Amino acid sequence: MINNLNYEVIIIGGGPAGLTAGLYASRARLNSLLIEKGLVGGQIVNAERVENYPGFPEGITGFELGQLMHQQATKYGLKTVIAEATGIELEAGQKVVKTTKGNFIAKAVIIASGSERYKLGIPGENEFTGKGVSYCATCDAAFFKEQPVVVVGGGDAAITEALHLAKFASRVIVVHRRNQLRASRILQEKALAEPKIELLWNTIVEEIEGKNSVKRLKLRQVITGEKSTLEIAGIFISIGLKPNTDYLKGILPLDATGHITTDDRMETEIPGIFAAGDIRHHSARQAITAAGDGATAAIYAEKFITQ
Ligand SMILES: Cc1cc2nc3c(=O)[nH]c(=O)nc-3n(C[C@H](O)[C@H](O)[C@H](O)COP(=O)(O)OP(=O)(O)OC[C@H]3O[C@@H](n4cnc5c(N)ncnc54)[C@H](O)[C@@H]3O)c2cc1C
């Protein structure tokens, strides 16, 4: 067990936000530790190809992008421990980060633990993630030019995804388990006016089938129980996002959706505790915006420490 090790900056979460914060903090010669509970790289490792991260005109796999970010930060001295952060305590001006591998102490903490997309939890979903199953139309719509796709969900996010997909796909079928959408009226009007968008009410997806990529869905009408299949190339699941902030409840104020509010320096209400990336209130939820947040957080964490 590693206990009571002192750092200047501790970063929780090794996605684009945390890795960029780590790069900036370690290049500023701050003794910095990254705490990651799973695979370094964060959610972007699930992206088969990232085409909107500047500097890679031919695109790059999400896995490679995550690895390169980690290599770059490590080169400047960032240390990494694989452990889950379970809480933060304030002690005599220091921050104690509690983890499954003991406590670590720092002057400043950058929280970059991201969020997780809610999953349908149906057969085929995990198997075909990145091979036709997507949780991000902004990221993946261009891979489905002139092909039929499904969007699952009925809120603002789902309808925004459907409208974006309609610019690329041949058909966009919105599968919704209820008989009306939750999305705002203006988005509903836009969707109804878009000839490529069709709505399939009172319907759930029960299984995703394919071979190397998604080929068809097994559907069930929830009122009649009638079963059917639908041949498609892609399924975009947009049923909500859960920020990874459970371990911060009672420590930091969270908004109604569990995200962290910061000022424009990425600092939270507690001086010396910063937040960056998808975990922030109203984040644009992209790798590049997360990286930008991480850089800002590290720059102001350094100012916090030195002043
Ligand atoms: C399939 C897919 C494709 C995508 N494609 C693109 C794309 O093409 N372009 C683009 O810009 N964006 C894309 N995105 C979105 C992009 O991945 C996210 O916006 C970005 O990763 C957010 O970065 P982050 O660092 O804020 O959080 P995350 O990437 O979510 O990283 C957070 C990290 O924190 C760790 N963590 C969580 N809780 C704890 C804890 N308690 N203790 C320790 N560690 C913890 C997690 O394991 C994770 O590694 C895609 C997302 C997905 C799912």
The ligand as a Gaussian input file, in Angstrom:
#p B3LYP/6-31G(d) Opt

LIG

0 1
 C      -17.244000       5.806000     -28.759000
 C      -16.827000       7.246000     -28.548000
 C      -16.300000       7.933000     -29.622000
 C      -15.893000       9.272000     -29.450000
 N      -15.354000       9.914000     -30.520000
 C      -14.909000      11.176000     -30.374000
 C      -14.319000      11.876000     -31.475000
 O      -14.196000      11.345000     -32.583000
 N      -13.892000      13.154000     -31.263000
 C      -14.019000      13.775000     -30.051000
 O      -13.586000      14.923000     -29.912000
 N      -14.606000      13.156000     -29.001000
 C      -15.055000      11.887000     -29.135000
 N      -15.661000      11.242000     -28.081000
 C      -15.866000      12.006000     -26.836000
 C      -14.548000      12.056000     -26.027000
 O      -14.052000      10.744000     -25.865000
 C      -14.800000      12.705000     -24.665000
 O      -15.365000      13.985000     -24.833000
 C      -13.473000      12.834000     -23.906000
 O      -12.846000      11.587000     -23.749000
 C      -13.699000      13.466000     -22.530000
 O      -12.470000      13.504000     -21.883000
 P      -12.349000      13.592000     -20.290000
 O      -10.894000      13.525000     -20.014000
 O      -13.126000      14.746000     -19.792000
 O      -13.080000      12.310000     -19.708000
 P      -12.948000      10.765000     -20.043000
 O      -12.394000      10.522000     -21.392000
 O      -14.275000      10.187000     -19.702000
 O      -11.841000      10.246000     -19.006000
 C      -12.137000      10.142000     -17.654000
 C      -11.224000       9.098000     -17.039000
 O      -11.408000       9.115000     -15.629000
 C      -11.388000       7.791000     -15.134000
 N      -12.110000       7.771000     -13.861000
 C      -13.450000       7.916000     -13.644000
 N      -13.726000       7.881000     -12.331000
 C      -12.524000       7.714000     -11.687000
 C      -12.159000       7.597000     -10.316000
 N      -13.062000       7.639000      -9.332000
 N      -10.846000       7.399000     -10.020000
 C       -9.911000       7.353000     -11.004000
 N      -10.216000       7.461000     -12.333000
 C      -11.493000       7.644000     -12.659000
 C      -12.056000       6.979000     -16.226000
 O      -11.674000       5.620000     -16.157000
 C      -11.545000       7.681000     -17.489000
 O      -10.369000       7.085000     -17.965000
 C      -16.060000       9.912000     -28.196000
 C      -16.607000       9.220000     -27.119000
 C      -16.989000       7.898000     -27.285000
 C      -17.569000       7.139000     -26.112000

